[in-house]
């Protein structure tokens, strides 16, 4: 009986550690995204990037941030890499959504939220797919 109890405790501990690493990866992705958006704002102010191209730049920055955070989280967890990558992208989207709600008091998915969600999830899924361990053939 004690072996079964120990296994469930170990599984719960592994799950908790994985969730902590996903949250850390999401925060890293958020910091990367904010810094890259700051660079984009400077480029718009300098006139090197047109204002009309800012939405595409935001999507590219979301993909970049999710790639960085997802890569870090996938390397830390080393199991269920696709779920870890998608979780990191979801955390990044929720961080961006929270920042948007704080700054603008009211947001809508129709204002580009679906594109940002897709960019965050795709950016997180790429390291999840590439970080997968291949099974050895016998």
Secondary structure, DSSP 8 states (H G I E B T S, - for coil): -HHHHHHHHHHHHHHHHHHHHHHHHHHHHHHHHHHHHHHHHHHHHHTSS-GGGHHHHHHHHHHHHHHHHHHHHHHHH-SSHHHHHHHHHHHHHHHHHHHHHHHHS---GGGTHHHHHHHHHHHHHHHHHHT-------
